[in-house]
Amino acid sequence: MADNIIIRVQSPEGMKKIPSTKRETAAAFLKKVAKEFGFNSNGFSVYLNRNKTGELVSQNKTLSLLKIKHGDMLFLFPSESSTSSGEVMDTATPHTSSSLPSVQEDEIDQYLVKQDGKIYRNRDPQLCRHGALGKCVHCVPLEPFDEDYLNHLDPPVKHMSFHAYLRKLTGGADKGKFAALENISCKIKSGCEGHPPWPEGICTKCQPSAITLNRQKYRHVDNIMFENHTIADRFLDFWRKTGSQRMGYLYGRYTEHKDIPLGIRAEVAAIYEPPQNATQNSLELLEDPKAAAVDEIAAKLGMCKVGWIFTDLLSEDTRIGTVRYSRNQDSYYLSAEECITAGYFQNEHSNPCRLSRDGHFGSKFVTVVATGGPDNQVHFEGYQVSNQCMALVRDECLLPCKDAPELGYAKESSPEQYVPDVFYKITTTFPKDPQYTFSSTQRFPIENRDILGETQDFHSLATYLSQCTSTSFLNIVSDFHLLLFLVTNEVMPLRDSIGLLLEAVKTSNEDLAQTWKKSEQWATIEQLCSKSGFYINHRFKFCFHQCITSRV
């Protein structure tokens, strides 16, 4: 058994693992390679190095004598006249293999892949000895993945952007012919017929590779930005009024983050708070019958679910409004249970990727924690877990420790499951100049806050409209939580007739809003509000009916 080894062979069609032994001859090994890749005996060449040096020729020397060890990577290049499965292999154009699926990537990915991405530098007056049109090592543009440049940014960047990582993979002389994004799997491969199924049998072909936890070199999102402070303040109001923790989903869009080469920013425009049970120390998510409607409304407003946010706050001194600083390098930043939850959400919102045979790779879904900072004020910290953590969570290999929240552990293998023998931080910011996707100056009640006495009904809608002093109908209806109510209320849901209004809010078009205002649906909404004890005039200013008192 000690002689058994696995040799990886990389070709333009992808990588395959070839089982072998230390005593197997090069000739026998090359026959296995030909059979595995579907070549005839002379239709390809295998080299020890990517630059086509150290060719492995058919001979009777053993792999051990040729110094080929377990886990080594060899490189296969088809000859010009070779065929595989009756088709000529194209080695001139990277990633033309039919095994790569056709994937509709996110708009930000389609945009960044077309960008130059290089870091341009001005001529150094002291070091550059050439004319204005010349270039030298001191001023030539740098690649977006240049580690020295990233380390000297303020603050330093430990993880290059995902698209910078892709440029590094697809650069060089081979133009990325051998670049492949492989999703990690912790499960036994099905269909192995050489032995009984697990737990009676397992082999090197079906056994998942061991996972060595490493820091990920890149991150899928480089920055999280709330459009304005109001979004976060309204979310924190629940904790301020109850002392209980709170969770919400972040809705917004992905844009370019220009502070980092080829970076991606998650811009948050609204927070939706799903049904939940909360205490000072726990959160429990409940089934949400409105989840699909919320996603649909967000999509029509040009937004998507970009992440989730939760509070972990404990008052330090209520007299001066400070909170406890508990998450730091001496304790933990995310607990194991929070990492597992983040991994679950990231798996649920995987990142479409054309360079992966699965059609997806990693995730842009972010985690934001509202917690106490070093100054005992509320801080917002952003995270993502690594692709390794996502795989461990997806394949149910990772569990939290009960007694130590910062620790997790891998399950032991069992007859039901074989288990083979972690997150990074993102900056979270608020803009110097606030932005407003939803421009209403009034605040419609947030959903699922009945415990605070804040309800969404036509009485609260009438109250909201009575407080709106703006003459712009578009400004009045530009509130995410109001739009959710109009679509999901049980009395008169407008899911099928609100499309024009959502388009008006998305494009900030007052004319479209005025057109929808004249619809029968809005007229009915006005009548329902008036029946709630209010009178509505043509400018949406309300006044309470005077109570009719009986004569004494």
Secondary structure, DSSP 8 states (H G I E B T S, - for coil): -TTEEEEEEEETTEEEEEEEETT-BHHHHHHHHHHHHT--TTSEEEESSTTS-SEE-S-S-BTTTTT--TT-EEEEEE-TT-EETTEE---SSTT--TTS------HHHHHHTTS---B-----TTT--S-TT---TTTS-B-TT-HHHHHTSSS--SSEEHHHHHHHHH-TTTTTTT--------S--TT--SS--TTT---TTTS---------SEES--EEEES-HHHHHHHHHHHHHH----EEEEEEEEEEETTSTTEEEEEEEEEE--SEEE-SS-EEE---TTHHHHHHHHHHTT-EEEEEEEEE--EEETTTTEE----STTS-SS-HHHHHHHHHHHHHTEEE-TTSTTSEEEE--EEEEEEE-TTSSEEEEEEEE-HHHHHHHHTT-EEE-SS-TT-EEE----SS------EEEEEEE--SS---SS--SS----TTBGGGTB--SHHHHHHHHHH---S-HHHHH--HHHHHHHHH-SSS--TTT-HHHHHHHHHT-HHHHHHHHTSHHHHHHHHHHHTTTEEE-TT--EEE--------
